[in-house]
Amino acid sequence: MRIMKACTLIKRLSPPPLTPLNHFGILVELLNGERFLIHNSPGNKGHSGTEIVVYEKNMSKLWEQHQ
């Protein structure tokens, strides 16, 4: 599997001064055009093996591109 593009996304769980409470993920696009969001489970920060992969079409509308 090869990735063509990737960008960082943020799901704002709190106002901007409290950014550590926000949730981050990576949106990847494969060479075949499929797009997926990869992020960790919000309740298991810092624990390995808790990554979640979802199709872009199943993403919450609260995700936005992180600057």
Rosetta blueprint (number, residue, H / E / L):
1 M L
2 R L
3 I E
4 M E
5 K E
6 A E
7 C E
8 T E
9 L E
10 I E
11 K E
12 R L
13 L L
14 S L
15 P L
16 P H
17 P H
18 L H
19 T H
20 P H
21 L H
22 N L
23 H E
24 F E
25 G E
26 I E
27 L E
28 V E
29 E E
30 L E
31 L L
32 N L
33 G L
34 E L
35 R E
36 F E
37 L E
38 I E
39 H E
40 N E
41 S L
42 P H
43 G H
44 N H
45 K L
46 G L
47 H L
48 S L
49 G L
50 T L
51 E E
52 I E
53 V E
54 V E
55 Y E
56 E H
57 K H
58 N H
59 M L
60 S L
61 K L
62 L L
63 W E
64 E E
65 Q E
66 H L
67 Q L
